[in-house]
Amino acid sequence: MNVTTHTIWLSLHIAAIASWLGADVLQHSMRHRWARETAEATKAWARMQFWLHDRYYAVVAVLILASGIALVQDGHWGWSSKFVWVGIATIVAGATLGGIGLKGLAKKRL
């Protein structure tokens, strides 16, 4: 099996995207569970959301962005591709929605 730089970047890119989406699905699926918990448990979950937004999602977003840029620089996709700009817009929207919107909601719960 011939592992190329492109394969490594693409694998990292896909794994980072799956990590982001997996954390989103987990938070969404736990939403109803936390609504039935005690106030202290709800505060603990809100603190975990702060950590997720400040640490986890920040690292994952940087990995997605860096590996995406590397894939474009590798020559398989171009900056003129709409697919590339949809990806960049997704990172910006996710950072804005998560870092400002959802983190703000967690702060209100605390």
Backbone as JSON, one array per atom type, in Angstrom:
{
  "sequence": "MNVTTHTIWLSLHIAAIASWLGADVLQHSMRHRWARETAEATKAWARMQFWLHDRYYAVVAVLILASGIALVQDGHWGWSSKFVWVGIATIVAGATLGGIGLKGLAKKRL",
  "N": [[0.84, -1.18, 0.0], [0.62, 2.14, -0.9], [1.21, 4.91, 0.83], [0.48, 8.22, 0.61], [1.31, 11.73, 0.97], [-0.97, 13.16, 0.48], [-2.96, 11.27, 1.13], [-2.56, 11.05, 3.89], [-3.16, 13.69, 4.78], [-5.83, 13.85, 3.93], [-7.0, 11.77, 5.41], [-6.61, 12.75, 8.02], [-8.14, 15.07, 7.82], [-10.76, 14.03, 7.38], [-11.06, 12.53, 9.75], [-10.98, 14.59, 11.67], [-13.25, 16.07, 10.97], [-15.21, 14.13, 11.45], [-14.85, 13.93, 14.2], [-15.72, 16.46, 15.08], [-18.43, 16.42, 14.21], [-19.31, 14.16, 15.61], [-19.12, 14.99, 18.31], [-21.02, 17.0, 18.23], [-23.38, 15.52, 17.71], [-23.46, 13.96, 20.02], [-23.83, 15.96, 22.02], [-26.32, 16.97, 21.22], [-27.95, 14.69, 21.46], [-27.87, 14.29, 24.19], [-29.19, 16.39, 25.25], [-31.95, 16.32, 26.06], [-31.77, 14.54, 28.17], [-30.21, 15.92, 30.07], [-31.95, 17.91, 30.71], [-33.67, 16.79, 32.5], [-32.23, 16.46, 34.78], [-30.7, 17.29, 37.98], [-30.2, 20.66, 39.25], [-27.5, 21.06, 39.87], [-26.23, 19.05, 38.35], [-26.9, 19.93, 35.81], [-25.48, 22.33, 35.74], [-22.89, 21.28, 35.82], [-22.81, 20.04, 33.33], [-23.03, 22.31, 31.71], [-20.59, 23.51, 32.32], [-18.92, 21.62, 31.15], [-19.6, 22.04, 28.5], [-18.46, 24.54, 28.1], [-15.74, 23.81, 28.23], [-15.64, 22.1, 25.99], [-16.14, 23.93, 23.89], [-14.08, 25.8, 24.22], [-11.71, 24.3, 24.17], [-11.8, 21.6, 22.92], [-13.4, 21.85, 20.45], [-12.02, 24.01, 19.35], [-9.44, 22.98, 18.84], [-10.09, 20.89, 17.08], [-11.28, 22.36, 14.97], [-9.07, 23.85, 14.06], [-7.47, 21.72, 13.15], [-9.11, 20.76, 11.07], [-9.17, 23.0, 9.39], [-6.39, 23.4, 8.85], [-5.66, 20.92, 7.68], [-7.39, 20.97, 5.52], [-6.46, 23.23, 4.09], [-3.92, 22.24, 3.48], [-4.65, 20.15, 1.77], [-5.7, 21.59, -0.39], [-3.41, 23.0, -1.17], [-1.88, 20.87, -1.91], [-2.77, 20.31, -4.38], [-4.97, 18.87, -5.34], [-7.44, 20.01, -5.13], [-8.76, 23.27, -5.88], [-8.48, 26.77, -4.97], [-10.54, 28.11, -6.14], [-12.67, 26.43, -6.13], [-16.02, 25.74, -5.32], [-16.67, 23.89, -3.4], [-14.51, 23.97, -1.63], [-14.83, 26.55, -0.55], [-17.31, 26.29, 0.65], [-16.59, 24.6, 2.72], [-14.83, 26.29, 4.17], [-16.64, 28.3, 4.9], [-18.28, 26.76, 6.54], [-16.59, 26.21, 8.71], [-16.24, 28.82, 9.7], [-18.93, 29.5, 10.29], [-19.55, 27.49, 12.17], [-17.7, 28.06, 14.21], [-18.58, 30.59, 14.93], [-21.32, 30.19, 15.64], [-21.07, 28.14, 17.6], [-19.0, 29.07, 19.36], [-19.87, 31.59, 20.13], [-22.76, 31.73, 20.2], [-23.83, 29.14, 21.29], [-22.12, 28.77, 23.43], [-22.71, 31.04, 24.88], [-25.32, 30.44, 25.68], [-24.8, 28.32, 27.4], [-23.42, 29.71, 29.35], [-25.45, 31.29, 30.41], [-26.95, 29.32, 31.68], [-25.3, 28.71, 33.77]],
  "CA": [[0.0, 0.0, 0.0], [1.42, 3.35, -1.04], [0.62, 6.02, 1.57], [1.0, 9.5, 0.14], [1.01, 12.89, 1.81], [-2.39, 13.47, 0.25], [-3.75, 10.32, 1.9], [-2.44, 11.41, 5.3], [-3.94, 14.92, 5.0], [-7.24, 13.53, 3.74], [-7.42, 10.97, 6.57], [-6.68, 13.68, 9.15], [-9.28, 15.95, 7.56], [-11.98, 13.27, 7.6], [-11.14, 12.2, 11.18], [-11.31, 15.81, 12.41], [-14.66, 16.38, 10.7], [-16.0, 13.14, 12.19], [-14.76, 14.3, 15.62], [-16.6, 17.61, 15.27], [-19.82, 15.98, 14.08], [-19.6, 13.23, 16.7], [-19.37, 15.77, 19.53], [-22.32, 17.68, 18.04], [-24.44, 14.53, 17.87], [-23.5, 13.62, 21.44], [-24.47, 17.05, 22.76], [-27.74, 17.03, 20.86], [-28.67, 13.54, 22.0], [-27.9, 14.39, 25.65], [-29.94, 17.59, 25.61], [-33.17, 15.97, 26.81], [-31.36, 13.87, 29.41], [-29.76, 16.93, 31.02], [-33.11, 18.72, 31.11], [-34.34, 16.1, 33.62], [-31.28, 16.31, 35.88], [-30.7, 18.32, 39.03], [-29.55, 21.93, 38.88], [-26.04, 20.87, 39.97], [-25.81, 18.26, 37.19], [-27.03, 20.81, 34.65], [-24.33, 23.24, 35.79], [-21.71, 20.5, 35.45], [-22.87, 19.88, 31.87], [-22.72, 23.62, 31.13], [-19.12, 23.68, 32.43], [-18.32, 20.75, 30.13], [-19.78, 22.69, 27.21], [-17.4, 25.56, 28.03], [-14.5, 23.12, 27.88], [-15.74, 21.65, 24.61], [-16.02, 25.06, 22.97], [-12.78, 26.46, 24.36], [-10.58, 23.41, 23.92], [-12.02, 20.52, 21.96], [-13.79, 22.35, 19.13], [-10.96, 24.88, 18.84], [-8.39, 22.11, 18.28], [-10.65, 20.19, 15.92], [-11.44, 23.34, 13.88], [-7.73, 24.13, 13.52], [-7.07, 20.54, 12.37], [-9.9, 20.75, 9.83], [-8.7, 24.11, 8.55], [-5.0, 23.15, 8.42], [-5.62, 19.81, 6.73], [-8.07, 21.43, 4.3], [-5.51, 24.08, 3.35], [-2.88, 21.35, 2.93], [-5.23, 19.43, 0.63], [-5.77, 22.53, -1.52], [-2.03, 23.27, -1.6], [-1.38, 19.63, -2.51], [-3.1, 20.38, -5.79], [-6.12, 18.08, -5.76], [-8.54, 20.96, -5.22], [-8.3, 24.64, -6.06], [-9.16, 27.8, -4.17], [-11.74, 28.56, -6.86], [-13.71, 25.41, -5.97], [-17.11, 26.07, -4.39], [-16.58, 22.91, -2.33], [-13.53, 24.5, -0.66], [-15.41, 27.72, 0.13], [-18.37, 25.79, 1.54], [-15.87, 24.12, 3.89], [-14.37, 27.45, 4.95], [-17.84, 28.91, 5.48], [-18.73, 25.89, 7.61], [-15.71, 26.45, 9.85], [-16.58, 30.15, 10.24], [-20.27, 29.43, 10.89], [-19.46, 26.65, 13.36], [-16.98, 28.8, 15.25], [-19.44, 31.69, 15.37], [-22.49, 29.64, 16.33], [-20.66, 27.43, 18.81], [-18.2, 29.88, 20.27], [-20.61, 32.76, 20.63], [-24.16, 31.4, 20.48], [-24.05, 28.03, 22.21], [-21.36, 29.02, 24.66], [-23.49, 32.04, 25.61], [-26.44, 29.75, 26.32], [-24.24, 27.57, 28.54], [-23.08, 30.7, 30.37], [-26.72, 31.67, 31.06], [-27.34, 28.22, 32.56], [-24.46, 28.76, 34.97]],
  "C": [[0.89, 1.24, 0.0], [0.69, 4.51, -0.34], [1.29, 7.31, 1.11], [0.68, 10.6, 1.15], [-0.46, 13.26, 1.69], [-3.28, 12.55, 1.09], [-3.72, 10.66, 3.39], [-3.27, 12.66, 5.61], [-5.43, 14.64, 4.91], [-7.78, 12.72, 4.93], [-7.56, 11.86, 7.8], [-7.9, 14.59, 9.02], [-10.6, 15.24, 7.87], [-12.14, 12.93, 9.08], [-11.52, 13.42, 12.01], [-12.76, 16.2, 12.2], [-15.56, 15.41, 11.45], [-15.98, 13.45, 13.69], [-15.69, 15.45, 15.94], [-18.07, 17.15, 15.26], [-20.22, 15.03, 15.2], [-19.91, 13.96, 18.0], [-20.7, 16.51, 19.43], [-23.48, 16.71, 18.27], [-24.58, 14.15, 19.33], [-24.21, 14.72, 22.24], [-25.96, 17.13, 22.47], [-28.52, 15.88, 21.49], [-28.78, 13.59, 23.52], [-28.76, 15.55, 26.15], [-31.17, 17.28, 26.46], [-32.84, 15.29, 28.14], [-30.98, 14.91, 30.46], [-30.92, 17.79, 31.5], [-33.83, 18.1, 32.31], [-33.43, 15.96, 34.85], [-31.41, 17.43, 36.9], [-29.99, 19.57, 38.54], [-28.02, 21.79, 38.91], [-25.5, 20.08, 38.77], [-25.88, 19.11, 35.91], [-25.88, 21.81, 34.59], [-23.04, 22.53, 35.4], [-21.66, 20.3, 33.94], [-22.54, 21.2, 31.19], [-21.22, 23.89, 31.2], [-18.41, 22.82, 31.4], [-18.47, 21.37, 28.75], [-18.76, 23.83, 27.03], [-16.09, 24.93, 27.6], [-14.52, 22.68, 26.43], [-15.52, 22.8, 23.63], [-14.65, 25.72, 23.03], [-11.61, 25.58, 23.96], [-10.82, 22.45, 22.76], [-12.33, 21.06, 20.55], [-12.72, 23.26, 18.53], [-9.86, 24.05, 18.18], [-8.89, 21.42, 17.02], [-10.81, 21.14, 14.73], [-10.1, 23.68, 13.25], [-7.24, 22.95, 12.68], [-7.82, 20.47, 11.04], [-9.37, 21.81, 8.87], [-7.3, 23.83, 8.0], [-4.93, 22.0, 7.41], [-6.33, 20.16, 5.43], [-7.17, 22.31, 3.44], [-4.42, 23.22, 2.72], [-3.4, 20.58, 1.72], [-5.33, 20.33, -0.6], [-4.37, 22.79, -2.07], [-1.42, 22.06, -2.29], [-1.77, 19.54, -3.98], [-4.31, 19.6, -6.24], [-7.39, 18.93, -5.88], [-7.96, 22.34, -5.37], [-9.09, 25.61, -5.2], [-10.43, 28.3, -4.85], [-12.91, 27.58, -6.71], [-14.75, 25.85, -4.94], [-17.08, 25.13, -3.19], [-15.62, 23.39, -1.23], [-14.14, 25.66, 0.12], [-16.6, 27.34, 1.01], [-17.72, 25.28, 2.83], [-15.39, 25.26, 4.78], [-15.55, 28.14, 5.63], [-18.38, 28.08, 6.64], [-17.89, 26.08, 8.87], [-16.06, 27.79, 10.5], [-17.94, 30.12, 10.94], [-20.25, 28.6, 12.18], [-18.77, 27.35, 14.51], [-17.85, 29.92, 15.8], [-20.62, 31.17, 16.18], [-22.09, 28.98, 17.64], [-19.98, 28.32, 19.82], [-18.93, 31.06, 20.86], [-22.01, 32.35, 21.07], [-24.34, 30.34, 21.54], [-23.29, 28.2, 23.52], [-22.09, 30.06, 25.52], [-24.68, 31.42, 26.33], [-25.95, 28.96, 27.54], [-23.91, 28.52, 29.69], [-24.35, 31.13, 31.13], [-27.18, 30.58, 32.02], [-26.52, 28.21, 33.85], [-24.89, 29.91, 35.84]]
}
